[in-house]
Amino acid sequence: MNIYQHFSVVGFCNTYLVASKKHSEALLIDPGHVDSELINLIETNKYNLRHVLLTHRHISHMEGLGTLKKIYDVTVYGSSFSSYDFPYQSVEDKQILNLCNLAIEVIHVPGHSLDSMVFKIDHALFTGDTLMCGRIGSTPGYREQALLINSINQRLMGLDENTLIFPGHGTASKIRIERMFNHDLLQLGTIQTEREHWRDEEQS
């Protein structure tokens, strides 16, 4: 599998171009900004762009979609918890998508947003704003923060330690690294446990 990262200063977001080594068809994950550099990346490698995957509905991760659809005939995939004003294919948790000669596992990890999805392709995990190097995604409140931490711990931290993490912002990482050093998971997870302990004491 070939993975290309395109970083844009517009929104400071990562877009990923993904293709099988044995196939000319390719897909994009989170087209936050489409510029000549991204188009050249697709065209120089002679890829036939067919699909777009959206990790969640926030505009900074999909703002370039309108431009992209004027250039390429793509099918867009988004969470069943989302509602978009353009045609798209709804995807569900634990669904397997077979696109571009790749098996893509859909993992629902709510917290940053209700519709947040992570896409696992072989050894690579495309996490959007759910999990990033050293931190987790922002949340509107404590309940959503607890939901996000639980979602990450239950759905992602149990994956193979060498699984690569390709986030929507920042640099790539590995599951092993985040288990050991992710500040938010370590610190906020402890705070969450203490809150639950205090709540249980108040109720007893």
C-alpha positions as CSV (number, residue, x, y, z in Angstrom):
1,M,0.0,0.0,0.0
2,N,1.2,3.5,-0.9
3,I,0.3,6.4,1.5
4,Y,1.0,10.0,0.6
5,Q,0.4,12.8,3.1
6,H,-0.6,16.2,1.9
7,F,-0.4,19.0,4.5
8,S,-2.2,22.3,3.9
9,V,-1.7,25.5,5.9
10,V,-5.4,26.2,5.3
11,G,-6.8,24.6,8.4
12,F,-3.4,23.0,9.1
13,C,-5.0,19.6,8.2
14,N,-3.6,16.4,6.6
15,T,-5.2,14.8,3.6
16,Y,-4.1,11.3,2.7
17,L,-3.9,9.8,-0.8
18,V,-4.0,6.0,-0.5
19,A,-3.6,3.3,-3.2
20,S,-2.7,-0.3,-3.5
21,K,0.8,-1.0,-4.9
22,K,-0.8,-3.3,-7.5
23,H,-3.7,-1.0,-8.6
24,S,-4.0,2.4,-10.3
25,E,-7.2,3.4,-8.5
26,A,-6.8,5.5,-5.4
27,L,-8.8,7.2,-2.6
28,L,-8.5,10.3,-0.6
29,I,-9.1,10.7,3.1
30,D,-10.3,14.1,4.4
31,P,-9.8,16.6,1.6
32,G,-9.7,19.6,3.8
33,H,-8.0,21.7,1.0
34,V,-7.5,20.9,-2.6
35,D,-4.7,22.8,-4.3
36,S,-2.3,22.3,-7.3
37,E,0.1,20.4,-5.1
38,L,-2.5,17.7,-4.2
39,I,-3.7,17.5,-7.8
40,N,-0.1,17.1,-9.0
41,L,0.4,14.3,-6.5
42,I,-2.5,12.4,-7.9
43,E,-1.6,13.1,-11.6
44,T,2.2,12.6,-11.3
45,N,1.6,9.1,-9.9
46,K,-1.0,8.4,-12.6
47,Y,-3.7,7.5,-10.1
48,N,-7.3,7.1,-11.0
49,L,-9.0,8.8,-8.1
50,R,-12.3,7.0,-7.3
51,H,-13.3,7.4,-3.7
52,V,-13.2,9.9,-0.8
53,L,-13.5,8.9,2.9
54,L,-14.6,11.5,5.5
55,T,-13.6,10.9,9.1
56,H,-16.2,13.4,10.3
57,R,-18.3,16.4,9.1
58,H,-16.1,19.3,10.3
59,I,-15.5,21.7,7.5
60,S,-11.7,21.8,7.9
61,H,-11.6,18.2,6.8
62,M,-13.9,18.4,3.8
63,E,-13.8,21.9,2.5
64,G,-11.9,20.9,-0.6
65,L,-14.5,18.3,-1.6
66,G,-16.5,20.7,-3.9
67,T,-13.3,21.5,-5.9
68,L,-12.3,17.9,-6.0
69,K,-15.7,16.7,-7.4
70,K,-15.4,19.2,-10.3
71,I,-12.2,17.5,-11.3
72,Y,-12.8,13.8,-10.5
73,D,-15.8,11.5,-10.5
74,V,-15.6,10.3,-7.0
75,T,-17.9,8.4,-4.6
76,V,-17.9,9.9,-1.1
77,Y,-18.3,7.8,2.1
78,G,-19.4,9.3,5.4
79,S,-20.7,8.2,8.7
80,S,-24.3,7.1,9.1
81,F,-24.5,9.5,12.0
82,S,-23.8,12.4,9.6
83,S,-26.1,14.3,7.2
84,Y,-24.5,15.8,4.1
85,D,-26.0,18.1,1.5
86,F,-24.5,16.1,-1.4
87,P,-24.7,12.5,-2.5
88,Y,-22.7,10.1,-0.4
89,Q,-22.6,6.5,0.7
90,S,-23.4,5.9,4.4
91,V,-21.0,3.7,6.4
92,E,-21.5,1.8,9.6
93,D,-19.3,0.8,12.5
94,K,-17.4,-2.5,11.8
95,Q,-18.3,-2.3,8.1
96,I,-15.6,-3.5,5.7
97,L,-15.3,-1.5,2.5
98,N,-13.5,-3.1,-0.5
99,L,-12.2,-0.1,-2.5
100,C,-9.2,0.3,-4.8
101,N,-8.2,-3.3,-4.0
102,L,-8.0,-2.4,-0.3
103,A,-10.0,-3.8,2.6
104,I,-11.0,-0.8,4.8
105,E,-12.4,-1.4,8.3
106,V,-14.8,1.3,9.6
107,I,-14.4,2.1,13.3
108,H,-16.9,4.4,15.1
109,V,-15.0,6.4,17.7
110,P,-17.4,9.2,19.0
111,G,-16.4,12.0,21.3
112,H,-14.8,14.7,19.3
113,S,-18.0,14.5,17.3
114,L,-20.9,12.1,17.3
115,D,-20.0,11.0,13.7
116,S,-16.3,10.5,14.1
117,M,-15.0,7.5,12.2
118,V,-11.5,5.9,12.0
119,F,-10.5,4.0,9.0
120,K,-8.1,1.0,9.3
121,I,-6.4,-0.2,6.2
122,D,-3.9,-3.0,6.8
123,H,-1.4,-1.7,9.3
124,A,-2.5,1.9,9.0
125,L,-5.1,3.8,11.0
126,F,-6.5,7.1,9.7
127,T,-7.8,8.8,12.8
128,G,-9.0,12.3,11.8
129,D,-9.5,14.4,14.9
130,T,-10.0,11.4,17.2
131,L,-6.4,10.5,18.1
132,M,-3.2,12.4,17.3
133,C,0.4,12.3,18.3
134,G,0.5,13.0,22.0
135,R,-3.1,14.1,22.4
136,I,-6.7,13.4,21.6
137,G,-9.3,15.5,19.8
138,S,-11.1,18.4,21.4
139,T,-14.5,17.9,22.9
140,P,-17.4,20.2,23.8
141,G,-17.6,19.0,27.4
142,Y,-16.5,16.5,30.0
143,R,-19.1,13.9,29.0
144,E,-17.9,13.9,25.4
145,Q,-14.3,13.8,26.7
146,A,-15.0,10.7,28.8
147,L,-16.8,9.1,25.8
148,L,-13.8,9.8,23.5
149,I,-11.2,8.4,26.0
150,N,-13.4,5.3,26.5
151,S,-13.8,4.9,22.7
152,I,-10.1,5.2,22.1
153,N,-9.2,2.8,24.8
154,Q,-11.8,0.2,23.8
155,R,-11.5,0.4,20.0
156,L,-8.0,1.6,19.2
157,M,-5.5,0.9,22.0
158,G,-6.0,-2.8,21.8
159,L,-4.8,-2.9,18.2
160,D,-1.3,-4.2,17.3
161,E,1.3,-2.0,18.8
162,N,3.0,-1.4,15.5
163,T,-0.2,-0.1,13.9
164,L,0.7,3.3,12.3
165,I,-1.5,6.3,13.1
166,F,-2.1,8.9,10.4
167,P,-4.0,11.8,12.1
168,G,-5.9,14.7,10.7
169,H,-3.4,17.1,12.3
170,G,0.3,16.7,13.2
171,T,2.7,14.0,12.6
172,A,2.3,10.2,12.3
173,S,2.7,7.9,15.3
174,K,2.2,4.3,16.4
175,I,-0.2,2.7,18.8
176,R,2.7,1.6,21.0
177,I,3.9,5.2,21.3
178,E,0.5,6.6,22.2
179,R,0.0,3.9,24.8
180,M,3.2,5.0,26.5
181,F,3.3,8.8,26.0
182,N,0.0,10.2,24.9
183,H,-0.4,13.0,27.5
184,D,-4.2,13.4,27.2
185,L,-4.9,9.6,27.5
186,L,-2.6,9.3,30.5
187,Q,-3.6,12.5,32.4
188,L,-7.3,12.9,31.4
189,G,-7.8,9.1,31.8
190,T,-6.6,9.5,35.4
191,I,-8.9,12.5,36.0
192,Q,-11.8,10.6,34.5
193,T,-11.2,7.7,36.8
194,E,-11.0,10.0,39.8
195,R,-14.3,11.7,38.8
196,E,-16.0,8.3,38.6
197,H,-14.7,7.4,42.0
198,W,-16.0,10.6,43.5
199,R,-19.4,10.1,41.9
200,D,-19.6,6.6,43.2
201,E,-18.8,7.8,46.7
202,E,-21.5,10.5,46.5
203,Q,-24.1,8.0,45.4
204,S,-23.2,5.4,48.1
